[in-house]
Amino acid sequence: MERLPYLCVVARILAIDYGLKRTGLAVTDPLQIIANALDTVPTAGVMAYLERYISEEEVERFVVGEPLYPDGNPAQIAGEVKRFVHRLNERFPNIPVSMQDERFTSEDAKAAIRQSGARKKDRRDKALVDRVAATIILQQYLEEHKYRFL
């Protein structure tokens, strides 16, 4: 009987759906199998939030949503996201940053919330949409980079 390799991953991957007002966050479990919504924070306070989180949990990588138009060109907010990634690299130089195409994640998040049977009030909650969009970004990253090796 073939023996499977022992996996000993204990650091999380943290996804960031950057926005001008709010930033959605999602994180994997320590084994990097499941993507879960973490929080939505005001963008002005996202660095402080990340510092607190990283002081309590080990994070192996950041995955930042890359804003693109449907045709693949950078969206209007792309310059802001690039500056944010630069600040992430400066503040957390030992944690690599990957970019993940975020086209349609907000629409997918709204559809997922609607399909979950959420009340109308919850469906209008932009912070919830941001968290779910970050979770979708992270799930897509896992499917493209992690799960292909299983």
N, CA, C and O of each residue as an XYZ file, in Angstrom:
600
protein
N       0.841     -1.179      0.000
C       0.000      0.000      0.000
C       0.888      1.245      0.000
O       1.822      1.357      0.794
N       0.580      2.177     -0.905
C       1.368      3.404     -1.004
C       1.033      4.327      0.150
O      -0.133      4.523      0.491
N       2.052      4.881      0.734
C       1.875      5.782      1.865
C       1.866      7.232      1.371
O       2.733      7.634      0.595
N       0.895      8.000      1.820
C       0.815      9.410      1.435
C       1.831     10.216      2.222
O       2.109      9.896      3.377
N       2.388     11.253      1.620
C       3.353     12.080      2.351
C       2.682     12.805      3.510
O       1.511     13.177      3.439
N       3.434     12.991      4.556
C       2.943     13.681      5.746
C       2.954     15.182      5.479
O       3.982     15.742      5.098
N       1.829     15.823      5.678
C       1.735     17.275      5.499
C       1.811     17.956      6.851
O       1.087     17.596      7.780
N       2.674     18.925      6.956
C       2.811     19.639      8.219
C       2.845     21.139      7.948
O       3.838     21.806      8.238
N       1.786     21.651      7.406
C       1.673     23.072      7.123
C       0.931     23.709      8.291
O      -0.138     23.238      8.678
N       1.484     24.761      8.847
C       0.827     25.390      9.988
C       0.564     26.873      9.782
O      -0.011     27.526     10.654
N       0.972     27.407      8.656
C       0.764     28.835      8.409
C      -0.428     29.036      7.488
O      -0.720     28.198      6.636
N      -1.089     30.125      7.666
C      -2.275     30.443      6.883
C      -1.912     31.271      5.650
O      -0.837     31.868      5.578
N      -2.815     31.293      4.698
C      -2.741     32.206      3.562
C      -3.874     33.203      3.771
O      -5.007     32.811      4.049
N      -3.570     34.481      3.640
C      -4.549     35.527      3.892
C      -4.831     36.275      2.601
O      -3.914     36.788      1.959
N      -6.102     36.336      2.220
C      -6.503     37.034      0.997
C      -7.068     38.406      1.332
O      -7.691     38.612      2.373
N      -6.829     39.333      0.417
C      -7.225     40.722      0.620
C      -7.973     41.215     -0.615
O      -7.438     41.209     -1.723
N      -9.216     41.641     -0.406
C     -10.005     42.283     -1.458
C      -9.990     43.775     -1.146
O     -10.854     44.284     -0.431
N      -8.992     44.466     -1.696
C      -8.745     45.870     -1.386
C      -9.799     46.759     -2.026
O     -10.151     46.592     -3.193
N     -10.289     47.691     -1.249
C     -11.231     48.690     -1.751
C     -10.865     50.053     -1.217
O     -10.126     50.154     -0.238
N     -11.360     51.093     -1.831
C     -11.027     52.444     -1.395
C     -11.589     52.757     -0.014
O     -10.963     53.486      0.756
N     -12.764     52.214      0.309
C     -13.386     52.458      1.615
C     -13.226     51.277      2.564
O     -12.853     51.450      3.724
N     -13.511     50.075      2.065
C     -13.485     48.865      2.887
C     -12.601     47.825      2.222
O     -12.457     47.798      0.999
N     -12.013     46.972      3.047
C     -11.186     45.889      2.549
C     -11.661     44.587      3.166
O     -11.721     44.443      4.387
N     -11.999     43.642      2.297
C     -12.443     42.334      2.749
C     -11.257     41.412      2.939
O     -10.300     41.444      2.165
N     -11.327     40.589      3.977
C     -10.233     39.671      4.286
C     -10.774     38.252      4.418
O     -11.876     38.033      4.921
N      -9.980     37.302      3.958
C     -10.305     35.891      4.105
C      -9.010     35.165      4.436
O      -7.920     35.663      4.155
N      -9.137     33.990      5.032
C      -7.955     33.265      5.475
C      -8.198     31.767      5.345
O      -9.335     31.303      5.433
N      -7.131     31.024      5.137
C      -7.241     29.573      5.126
C      -7.134     29.045      6.550
O      -6.738     29.757      7.472
N      -7.495     27.789      6.698
C      -7.180     27.092      7.938
C      -5.667     26.843      7.926
O      -5.034     27.044      6.889
N      -5.066     26.410      9.049
C      -3.610     26.206      9.073
C      -3.110     25.174      8.053
O      -1.959     25.257      7.624
N      -3.931     24.218      7.660
C      -3.514     23.231      6.661
C      -3.712     23.727      5.229
O      -3.396     23.018      4.274
N      -4.229     24.928      5.086
C      -4.434     25.581      3.791
C      -5.360     24.777      2.883
O      -5.103     24.620      1.689
N      -6.436     24.274      3.469
C      -7.413     23.486      2.716
C      -8.688     24.278      2.475
O      -9.256     24.224      1.384
N      -9.140     25.009      3.481
C     -10.430     25.686      3.427
C     -10.238     27.198      3.508
O      -9.472     27.694      4.334
N     -10.942     27.920      2.642
C     -10.947     29.387      2.675
C     -12.156     29.848      3.468
O     -13.278     29.410      3.215
N     -11.924     30.734      4.429
C     -13.005     31.262      5.268
C     -12.965     32.784      5.283
O     -11.890     33.384      5.282
N     -14.140     33.402      5.296
C     -14.208     34.851      5.461
C     -13.629     35.201      6.826
O     -13.891     34.505      7.807
N     -12.856     36.257      6.895
C     -12.254     36.682      8.158
C     -12.923     37.941      8.684
O     -13.477     37.931      9.783
N     -12.880     39.026      7.917
C     -13.397     40.293      8.410
C     -13.462     41.286      7.260
O     -12.910     41.049      6.185
N     -14.131     42.382      7.495
C     -14.089     43.540      6.620
C     -13.687     44.708      7.493
O     -14.291     44.953      8.537
N     -12.660     45.430      7.059
C     -12.158     46.540      7.861
C     -12.097     47.800      7.008
O     -11.963     47.725      5.786
N     -12.196     48.958      7.656
C     -11.988     50.196      6.895
C     -10.579     50.172      6.301
O      -9.621     49.816      6.988
N     -10.455     50.539      5.061
C      -9.162     50.460      4.375
C      -8.083     51.258      5.107
O      -6.921     50.851      5.123
N      -8.446     52.367      5.702
C      -7.455     53.167      6.431
C      -6.837     52.392      7.591
O      -5.725     52.712      8.011
N      -7.519     51.396      8.111
C      -7.013     50.632      9.251
C      -6.561     49.225      8.920
O      -6.311     48.426      9.822
N      -6.453     48.908      7.633
C      -6.139     47.519      7.272
C      -4.723     47.110      7.698
O      -4.527     45.969      8.115
N      -3.748     47.992      7.606
C      -2.377     47.627      7.999
C      -2.298     47.322      9.496
O      -1.662     46.349      9.901
N      -2.931     48.140     10.301
C      -2.945     47.896     11.744
C      -3.639     46.568     12.045
O      -3.183     45.810     12.901
N      -4.728     46.286     11.353
C      -5.441     45.022     11.540
C      -4.528     43.849     11.191
O      -4.455     42.871     11.935
N      -3.832     43.949     10.060
C      -2.942     42.866      9.645
C      -1.805     42.660     10.643
O      -1.421     41.524     10.920
N      -1.271     43.744     11.177
C      -0.213     43.618     12.192
C      -0.712     42.854     13.412
O      -0.022     41.968     13.917
N      -1.904     43.193     13.883
C      -2.479     42.466     15.033
C      -2.698     41.002     14.698
O      -2.363     40.117     15.485
N      -3.259     40.757     13.532
C      -3.561     39.381     13.147
C      -2.275     38.545     13.049
O      -2.219     37.418     13.543
N      -1.265     39.102     12.417
C      -0.008     38.378     12.226
C       0.733     38.175     13.549
O       1.534     37.248     13.667
N       0.479     39.018     14.531
C       1.096     38.814     15.841
C       0.478     37.613     16.564
O       1.073     37.069     17.494
N      -0.721     37.204     16.128
C      -1.410     36.076     16.764
C      -1.404     34.806     15.914
O      -1.449     33.701     16.454
N      -1.348     34.953     14.602
C      -1.407     33.812     13.681
C      -0.252     33.898     12.691
O       0.123     34.986     12.252
N       0.304     32.750     12.345
C       1.368     32.730     11.349
C       0.749     32.783      9.955
O      -0.136     31.992      9.626
N       1.221     33.717      9.148
C       0.734     33.880      7.785
C       1.895     33.628      6.834
O       2.945     34.263      6.931
N       1.692     32.698      5.920
C       2.723     32.301      4.956
C       2.742     33.189      3.725
O       3.798     33.420      3.137
N       1.571     33.688      3.333
C       1.462     34.430      2.083
C       0.221     35.321      2.116
O      -0.794     34.992      2.730
N       0.339     36.458      1.434
C      -0.821     37.307      1.163
C      -1.240     37.055     -0.285
O      -0.394     36.897     -1.165
N      -2.523     37.020     -0.515
C      -3.063     36.954     -1.872
C      -3.957     38.177     -2.021
O      -4.971     38.312     -1.336
N      -3.567     39.057     -2.923
C      -4.300     40.311     -3.123
C      -5.062     40.225     -4.437
O      -4.511     39.838     -5.468
N      -6.326     40.589     -4.384
C      -7.139     40.603     -5.602
C      -6.621     41.635     -6.580
O      -6.423     42.799     -6.233
N      -6.404     41.189     -7.813
C      -5.920     42.080     -8.861
C      -7.116     42.586     -9.666
O      -7.769     41.808    -10.361
N      -7.403     43.884     -9.577
C      -8.590     44.420    -10.253
C      -8.368     44.571    -11.759
O      -7.543     45.365    -12.209
N      -9.117     43.799    -12.507
C      -9.024     43.830    -13.969
C     -10.417     44.016    -14.564
O     -11.413     43.554    -14.007
N     -10.467     44.695    -15.694
C     -11.710     44.779    -16.449
C     -11.942     43.436    -17.137
O     -11.013     42.638    -17.257
N     -13.158     43.180    -17.585
C     -13.435     41.901    -18.255
C     -12.493     41.597    -19.423
O     -12.228     40.431    -19.716
N     -11.983     42.645    -20.094
C     -11.075     42.412    -21.225
C      -9.637     42.138    -20.786
O      -8.763     41.917    -21.624
N      -9.390     42.152    -19.469
C      -8.057     41.846    -18.958
C      -7.190     43.059    -18.671
O      -6.106     42.917    -18.105
N      -7.639     44.239    -19.046
C      -6.891     45.458    -18.754
C      -7.063     45.837    -17.293
O      -8.085     45.513    -16.689
N      -6.068     46.527    -16.708
C      -6.178     46.939    -15.308
C      -7.364     47.870    -15.085
O      -7.612     48.775    -15.882
N      -8.090     47.643    -14.002
C      -9.225     48.485    -13.648
C      -8.724     49.802    -13.067
O      -7.539     49.953    -12.768
N      -9.627     50.733    -12.914
C      -9.292     52.081    -12.448
C      -8.562     52.064    -11.104
O      -7.688     52.899    -10.875
N      -8.899     51.145    -10.224
C      -8.316     51.094     -8.887
C      -6.958     50.378     -8.862
O      -6.338     50.279     -7.803
N      -6.497     49.886     -9.993
C      -5.273     49.078    -10.047
C      -4.056     49.811     -9.476
O      -3.224     49.190     -8.814
N      -3.939     51.103     -9.717
C      -2.808     51.868     -9.185
C      -2.816     51.903     -7.662
O      -1.769     51.783     -7.026
N      -4.009     52.068     -7.077
C      -4.134     52.050     -5.615
C      -3.748     50.684     -5.057
O      -3.075     50.596     -4.031
N      -4.170     49.634     -5.727
C      -3.841     48.279     -5.271
C      -2.335     48.052     -5.354
O      -1.751     47.445     -4.457
N      -1.713     48.529     -6.408
C      -0.259     48.392     -6.561
C       0.464     49.110     -5.424
O       1.437     48.586     -4.882
N      -0.002     50.303     -5.059
C       0.613     51.039     -3.935
C       0.399     50.284     -2.622
O       1.294     50.233     -1.778
N      -0.782     49.702     -2.454
C      -1.065     48.908     -1.260
C      -0.127     47.706     -1.176
O       0.409     47.412     -0.107
N       0.073     47.019     -2.279
C       0.978     45.863     -2.307
C       2.396     46.306     -1.954
O       3.107     45.597     -1.242
N       2.804     47.456     -2.441
C       4.129     47.985     -2.106
C       4.243     48.210     -0.587
O       5.259     47.873      0.022
N       3.190     48.783      0.014
C       3.203     48.991      1.472
C       3.219     47.652      2.213
O       3.893     47.519      3.235
N       2.487     46.670      1.711
C       2.510     45.329      2.316
C       3.927     44.763      2.307
O       4.403     44.243      3.316
N       4.599     44.869      1.158
C       5.970     44.363      1.037
C       6.926     45.078      1.982
O       7.831     44.458      2.540
N       6.728     46.373      2.161
C       7.583     47.127      3.080
C       7.325     46.741      4.532
O       8.268     46.559      5.303
N       6.065     46.617      4.908
C       5.687     46.348      6.292
C       5.935     44.897      6.686
O       6.307     44.619      7.826
N       5.732     43.968      5.748
C       5.876     42.542      6.025
C       6.823     41.912      4.993
O       6.388     41.124      4.152
N       8.114     42.258      5.057
C       9.042     41.817      4.009
C       9.239     40.300      3.938
O       9.687     39.795      2.909
N       8.922     39.573      4.988
C       9.120     38.119      4.998
C       7.886     37.342      4.531
O       7.901     36.111      4.499
N       6.827     38.055      4.174
C       5.609     37.392      3.715
C       5.404     37.746      2.239
O       5.132     38.900      1.909
N       5.535     36.751      1.351
C       5.355     37.043     -0.077
C       3.918     37.423     -0.407
O       2.976     37.040      0.287
N       3.779     38.181     -1.481
C       2.472     38.629     -1.949
C       2.241     38.066     -3.347
O       3.087     38.208     -4.230
N       1.098     37.430     -3.538
C       0.680     36.957     -4.859
C      -0.545     37.749     -5.273
O      -1.364     38.138     -4.441
N      -0.656     37.978     -6.563
C      -1.831     38.644     -7.104
C      -2.755     37.579     -7.683
O      -2.300     36.593     -8.263
N      -4.057     37.793     -7.515
C      -5.059     36.855     -8.027
C      -6.140     37.642     -8.752
O      -6.725     38.571     -8.194
N      -6.395     37.272     -9.968
C      -7.438     37.909    -10.772
C      -8.737     37.931     -9.978
O      -9.211     36.891     -9.520
N      -9.310     39.118     -9.819
C     -10.547     39.233     -9.046
C     -11.749     39.606     -9.909
O     -12.781     40.032     -9.391
N     -11.615     39.446    -11.221
C     -12.754     39.757    -12.089
C     -13.974     38.960    -11.655
O     -13.893     37.751    -11.436
N     -15.080     39.633    -11.535
C     -16.395     39.053    -11.252
C     -16.561     38.528     -9.818
O     -17.608     37.963     -9.502
N     -15.559     38.696     -8.940
C     -15.713     38.136     -7.594
C     -16.804     38.844     -6.804
O     -17.492     38.201     -6.010
N     -16.982     40.139     -6.995
C     -18.064     40.833     -6.278
C     -19.425     40.333     -6.746
O     -20.324     40.126     -5.931
N     -19.581     40.137     -8.048
C     -20.839     39.601     -8.569
C     -21.061     38.172     -8.075
O     -22.173     37.805     -7.697
N     -19.987     37.364     -8.080
C     -20.081     35.990     -7.576
C     -20.435     35.984     -6.090
O     -21.205     35.141     -5.630
N     -19.861     36.937     -5.339
C     -20.156     37.027     -3.904
C     -21.626     37.364     -3.681
O     -22.281     36.763     -2.830
N     -22.145     38.326     -4.445
C     -23.563     38.694     -4.314
C     -24.461     37.501     -4.646
O     -25.461     37.263     -3.969
N     -24.101     36.761     -5.681
C     -24.896     35.589     -6.060
C     -24.848     34.526     -4.969
O     -25.865     33.905     -4.660
N     -23.668     34.314     -4.386
C     -23.532     33.312     -3.316
C     -24.354     33.710     -2.094
O     -24.981     32.858     -1.464
N     -24.355     34.982     -1.761
C     -25.131     35.471     -0.622
C     -26.620     35.297     -0.900
O     -27.379     34.875     -0.027
N     -27.027     35.623     -2.113
C     -28.431     35.464     -2.505
C     -28.847     33.992     -2.433
O     -29.915     33.666     -1.914
N     -28.000     33.115     -2.956
C     -28.307     31.683     -2.966
C     -28.307     31.070     -1.572
O     -28.922     30.027     -1.345
N     -27.624     31.713     -0.650
C     -27.570     31.182      0.713
C     -28.890     31.401      1.458
O     -29.091     30.872      2.551
N     -29.778     32.181      0.858
C     -31.057     32.457      1.504
C     -30.989     33.618      2.475
O     -31.870     33.779      3.320
N     -29.943     34.433      2.359
C     -29.790     35.576      3.251
C     -30.955     36.551      3.093
O     -31.529     36.694      2.013
N     -31.281     37.211      4.187
C     -32.346     38.221      4.155
C     -31.941     39.390      3.267
O     -30.756     39.594      3.007
N     -32.909     40.145      2.809
C     -32.656     41.280      1.919
C     -31.669     42.265      2.552
O     -30.785     42.784      1.871
N     -31.821     42.518      3.840
C     -30.928     43.437      4.545
C     -29.482     42.934      4.481
O     -28.561     43.717      4.247
N     -29.285     41.638      4.686
C     -27.936     41.062      4.638
C     -27.366     41.106      3.223
O     -26.162     41.290      3.041
N     -28.227     40.936      2.225
C     -27.758     40.957      0.836
C     -27.246     42.340      0.444
O     -26.431     42.466     -0.471
N     -27.722     43.378      1.134
C     -27.272     44.743      0.847
C     -26.027     45.136      1.644
O     -25.472     46.215      1.438
N     -25.597     44.277      2.539
C     -24.450     44.552      3.409
C     -23.155     44.498      2.593
O     -22.669     43.415      2.269
N     -22.603     45.662      2.265
C     -21.401     45.719      1.431
C     -20.192     45.089      2.124
O     -19.318     44.533      1.459
N     -20.138     45.172      3.439
C     -19.037     44.544      4.170
C     -19.086     43.029      4.009
O     -18.045     42.387      3.868
N     -20.281     42.455      4.029
C     -20.433     41.018      3.812
C     -19.987     40.648      2.403
O     -19.295     39.648      2.214
N     -20.377     41.439      1.423
C     -19.965     41.180      0.036
C     -18.440     41.213     -0.063
O     -17.856     40.370     -0.744
N     -17.787     42.160      0.598
C     -16.323     42.258      0.553
C     -15.659     41.024      1.164
O     -14.675     40.520      0.622
N     -16.191     40.534      2.289
C     -15.638     39.329      2.930
C     -15.812     38.104      2.043
O     -14.897     37.295      1.894
N     -16.994     37.980      1.460
C     -17.254     36.823      0.596
C     -16.397     36.917     -0.667
O     -15.890     35.900     -1.140
N     -16.229     38.112     -1.218
C     -15.371     38.285     -2.396
C     -13.930     37.892     -2.070
O     -13.269     37.249     -2.886
N     -13.438     38.267     -0.896
C     -12.083     37.870     -0.484
C     -11.989     36.353     -0.369
O     -10.964     35.766     -0.713
N     -13.041     35.726      0.108
C     -13.058     34.268      0.227
C     -13.009     33.618     -1.150
O     -12.323     32.613     -1.340
N     -13.724     34.180     -2.100
C     -13.708     33.658     -3.467
C     -12.326     33.828     -4.086
O     -11.828     32.917     -4.749
N     -11.709     34.974     -3.878
C     -10.345     35.204     -4.371
C      -9.406     34.139     -3.810
O      -8.600     33.565     -4.542
N      -9.514     33.882     -2.519
C      -8.646     32.895     -1.874
C      -8.932     31.490     -2.391
O      -8.004     30.723     -2.649
N     -10.200     31.151     -2.542
C     -10.559     29.827     -3.056
C     -10.008     29.631     -4.471
O      -9.497     28.560     -4.798
N     -10.111     30.652     -5.297
C      -9.568     30.562     -6.658
C      -8.055     30.384     -6.623
O      -7.501     29.600     -7.394
N      -7.388     31.111     -5.727
C      -5.935     30.960     -5.592
C      -5.585     29.526     -5.193
O      -4.688     28.917     -5.777
N      -6.290     28.995     -4.204
C      -6.018     27.628     -3.752
C      -6.213     26.632     -4.892
O      -5.399     25.728     -5.081
N      -7.285     26.801     -5.640
C      -7.565     25.881     -6.741
C      -6.488     25.949     -7.819
O      -6.151     24.930     -8.420
N      -5.950     27.129     -8.066
C      -4.943     27.291     -9.110
C      -3.534     26.932     -8.654
O      -2.708     26.527     -9.472
N      -3.245     27.074     -7.351
C      -1.866     26.905     -6.900
C      -1.635     25.778     -5.906
O      -0.534     25.231     -5.855
N      -2.614     25.424     -5.135
C      -2.418     24.414     -4.097
C      -3.036     23.080     -4.480
O      -2.368     22.046     -4.454
N      -4.300     23.108     -4.833
C      -5.043     21.861     -5.020
C      -4.553     21.066     -6.224
O      -4.780     19.858     -6.295
N      -3.900     21.705     -7.150
C      -3.456     20.977     -8.348
C      -2.404     19.925     -8.017
O      -2.148     19.035     -8.828
N      -1.791     20.012     -6.840
C      -0.765     19.052     -6.457
C      -1.320     17.877     -5.678
O      -0.598     16.913     -5.422
N      -2.581     17.937     -5.296
C      -3.171     16.861     -4.495
C      -3.586     15.702     -5.356
O      -4.101     14.708     -4.846
